[in-house]
Amino acid sequence: MDYIIRELKQDEYNLLEDFLYEAIFIPEGVEAPPRDIIKRPELQVYIQNFGERTGDMCLAAETDGRVVGAVWVRIMNDYGHIDDETPSFAISLYKEYRNKGIGTVLMQEMLKKLIRSGYKRASLAVQKENYAVKMYMKLGFEIFDENEEEYIMLCRLEEMR
């Protein structure tokens, strides 16, 4: 599949609502939540006023002129929060574009961007059942903390330079 990775343009930031919803992990046999779940404050922290804070960065995967996936980071008090200097990741692709390597490339490109920007670490939260845990570990993330449902994962960017 041919695709390009590029910066998400400011006039495309509204797409982050779609990708936030797509980022919700839904275990096998569980019904998807209603779309308005993304209006909850604990989820709005990922996208509200995106682009207005220092450290807000987003890359998009585009194929045939359509954005089909996004990875974005921001320093926020989210599920993967470690400290106020460590950006947290969010990533998703539309279902039909998953398991094709696009997410890995998006993550790799964002990690490079964070390194170039001088960040020392990056974090994310992922549900333990999510198949993406293996991908994150291959990319250099390690389990930093955990609760009953999720791993808080950390990538030490200074070790990747």
KEFIVEX-874109 format. One record per residue (C-alpha): residue number from 0; x, y, z. Coordinates in steps of 0.5 Angstrom, whole numbers. Layout:
<atoms>
+------+-------+-------+-------+
: mike :     u :     v :     w :
+------+-------+-------+-------+
:  NUM :     X :     Y :     Z :
...
+------+-------+-------+-------+
</atoms>
This chain:
<atoms>
+------+-------+-------+-------+
: mike :     u :     v :     w :
+------+-------+-------+-------+
:    0 :     0 :     0 :     0 :
:    1 :     3 :     7 :    -2 :
:    2 :     2 :    12 :     3 :
:    3 :     6 :    18 :     6 :
:    4 :     7 :    21 :    13 :
:    5 :     7 :    28 :    13 :
:    6 :     5 :    34 :    18 :
:    7 :    -2 :    34 :    20 :
:    8 :    -4 :    41 :    17 :
:    9 :    -8 :    46 :    22 :
:   10 :   -14 :    46 :    18 :
:   11 :   -14 :    38 :    19 :
:   12 :   -14 :    38 :    27 :
:   13 :   -21 :    37 :    27 :
:   14 :   -20 :    30 :    24 :
:   15 :   -17 :    29 :    31 :
:   16 :   -24 :    28 :    34 :
:   17 :   -24 :    22 :    29 :
:   18 :   -18 :    19 :    31 :
:   19 :   -19 :    20 :    38 :
:   20 :   -25 :    16 :    38 :
:   21 :   -21 :    10 :    33 :
:   22 :   -16 :    10 :    39 :
:   23 :   -21 :     7 :    44 :
:   24 :   -19 :     0 :    45 :
:   25 :   -25 :    -5 :    44 :
:   26 :   -23 :   -12 :    47 :
:   27 :   -26 :   -18 :    43 :
:   28 :   -33 :   -19 :    44 :
:   29 :   -34 :   -12 :    47 :
:   30 :   -39 :    -7 :    44 :
:   31 :   -36 :     0 :    42 :
:   32 :   -38 :     6 :    46 :
:   33 :   -42 :    11 :    43 :
:   34 :   -38 :    17 :    39 :
:   35 :   -40 :    22 :    44 :
:   36 :   -35 :    19 :    49 :
:   37 :   -30 :    23 :    46 :
:   38 :   -33 :    29 :    49 :
:   39 :   -31 :    27 :    56 :
:   40 :   -26 :    31 :    60 :
:   41 :   -21 :    26 :    61 :
:   42 :   -21 :    25 :    53 :
:   43 :   -22 :    32 :    51 :
:   44 :   -15 :    33 :    54 :
:   45 :   -12 :    29 :    48 :
:   46 :   -15 :    34 :    43 :
:   47 :   -18 :    40 :    46 :
:   48 :   -14 :    47 :    43 :
:   49 :    -9 :    42 :    39 :
:   50 :    -4 :    46 :    36 :
:   51 :    -4 :    52 :    42 :
:   52 :     1 :    49 :    47 :
:   53 :     8 :    48 :    46 :
:   54 :    10 :    41 :    45 :
:   55 :     3 :    40 :    41 :
:   56 :     6 :    36 :    35 :
:   57 :     2 :    31 :    30 :
:   58 :     4 :    27 :    24 :
:   59 :    -1 :    24 :    19 :
:   60 :    -1 :    18 :    14 :
:   61 :    -4 :    20 :     8 :
:   62 :    -6 :    15 :     2 :
:   63 :   -10 :    17 :    -4 :
:   64 :   -11 :    24 :    -2 :
:   65 :   -14 :    22 :     5 :
:   66 :   -11 :    22 :    12 :
:   67 :   -12 :    15 :    14 :
:   68 :    -8 :    15 :    21 :
:   69 :    -5 :    20 :    26 :
:   70 :     0 :    20 :    31 :
:   71 :     0 :    26 :    36 :
:   72 :     4 :    28 :    42 :
:   73 :     3 :    33 :    47 :
:   74 :     5 :    35 :    55 :
:   75 :    -2 :    33 :    58 :
:   76 :    -5 :    30 :    65 :
:   77 :    -7 :    24 :    61 :
:   78 :    -7 :    17 :    63 :
:   79 :     0 :    16 :    61 :
:   80 :     2 :    22 :    64 :
:   81 :     9 :    22 :    68 :
:   82 :    11 :    29 :    69 :
:   83 :    10 :    36 :    66 :
:   84 :    16 :    35 :    61 :
:   85 :    15 :    29 :    58 :
:   86 :    10 :    28 :    52 :
:   87 :     5 :    23 :    52 :
:   88 :     3 :    19 :    45 :
:   89 :    -4 :    18 :    42 :
:   90 :    -4 :    14 :    35 :
:   91 :   -10 :    11 :    31 :
:   92 :   -11 :     9 :    24 :
:   93 :   -18 :     7 :    21 :
:   94 :   -19 :     0 :    22 :
:   95 :   -18 :    -2 :    14 :
:   96 :   -11 :     1 :    15 :
:   97 :    -9 :    -3 :    21 :
:   98 :    -4 :    -8 :    21 :
:   99 :     0 :    -6 :    15 :
:  100 :     6 :    -3 :    18 :
:  101 :     3 :     4 :    18 :
:  102 :     2 :     5 :    25 :
:  103 :    10 :     3 :    26 :
:  104 :    12 :     8 :    21 :
:  105 :     8 :    14 :    24 :
:  106 :    11 :    12 :    31 :
:  107 :    18 :    12 :    29 :
:  108 :    17 :    18 :    25 :
:  109 :    14 :    22 :    31 :
:  110 :    20 :    19 :    36 :
:  111 :    25 :    22 :    31 :
:  112 :    21 :    29 :    31 :
:  113 :    21 :    28 :    39 :
:  114 :    29 :    27 :    39 :
:  115 :    30 :    33 :    34 :
:  116 :    26 :    37 :    38 :
:  117 :    30 :    36 :    44 :
:  118 :    26 :    31 :    49 :
:  119 :    29 :    26 :    53 :
:  120 :    23 :    22 :    54 :
:  121 :    16 :    20 :    52 :
:  122 :    10 :    16 :    55 :
:  123 :     4 :    13 :    53 :
:  124 :    -2 :     9 :    56 :
:  125 :    -4 :     2 :    53 :
:  126 :    -9 :    -3 :    55 :
:  127 :    -6 :    -9 :    57 :
:  128 :   -10 :   -13 :    52 :
:  129 :    -8 :    -9 :    46 :
:  130 :    -4 :   -12 :    41 :
:  131 :     0 :    -6 :    40 :
:  132 :     4 :    -7 :    47 :
:  133 :     9 :   -11 :    43 :
:  134 :    10 :    -6 :    37 :
:  135 :    11 :    -1 :    43 :
:  136 :    16 :    -5 :    46 :
:  137 :    20 :    -6 :    39 :
:  138 :    20 :     1 :    38 :
:  139 :    24 :     2 :    45 :
:  140 :    18 :     3 :    50 :
:  141 :    18 :     0 :    57 :
:  142 :    13 :    -1 :    62 :
:  143 :    14 :     4 :    67 :
:  144 :     8 :     3 :    71 :
:  145 :     2 :    -1 :    71 :
:  146 :    -5 :    -1 :    74 :
:  147 :   -11 :    -7 :    73 :
:  148 :   -12 :    -5 :    66 :
:  149 :    -6 :    -1 :    63 :
:  150 :     1 :    -1 :    62 :
:  151 :     4 :     6 :    63 :
:  152 :    10 :     6 :    58 :
:  153 :    16 :    10 :    57 :
:  154 :    21 :    11 :    52 :
:  155 :    28 :    14 :    54 :
:  156 :    29 :    18 :    48 :
:  157 :    36 :    20 :    50 :
:  158 :    38 :    13 :    49 :
:  159 :    36 :    13 :    42 :
:  160 :    40 :    19 :    39 :
+------+-------+-------+-------+
</atoms>
